Amino acid sequence: MTVYIDPPTWPGHGRMWSHLVSDVSYDELHLFAADLGVPRRAFERDHYDLPSHRYADAVAAGAVEVSSREVVRLLTSSGLRRRKGSRAGRRA
């Protein structure tokens, strides 16, 4: 199982956020997130939003650190990218 995480550089709600993604399946991503204790409500379209204070936890659990650009490339090349506003992009 390989799950990827970008640096916490995305601002929102008074904190910084990372994106946690899989390039294999949403099931793999949901399992990793559940094992990490991330609530399902943190899933948005094709990724989990993870607050900066959980970044080290995700890496310690096996998430591979990549750039934000690489997260988009991985999602797109795997066919798992769900763009905002698309029908397929609604919460799963």
C-alpha positions, 0 to 999 in steps of 0.5 A: 500500500502506498499513500502520498502526502504533500506538504501542509501549505494549503490555508483554511480555517486558521491552519495549514493543510496537506492532501493525502492521496492514493494512486491505486484506489479510494479503498486503499486511501480510506483504509489508510486514513481509518488506520490513522484515525482520520474521520471520513468527513475529511475526505473531499472528492479524491483526497483527505485534507489533513491538518499540519499537526497530523503530517508527521503521523501520516509519514510515520504510518507510511505516507510518502512525502511528495510535492503538491504538483506530484499529488495532482500528477499521481491522481491524474495518471491513475484516473482517480482525479475528481475535479471540483464541480464534476458529478464524479467529484461529489463526496463518496 
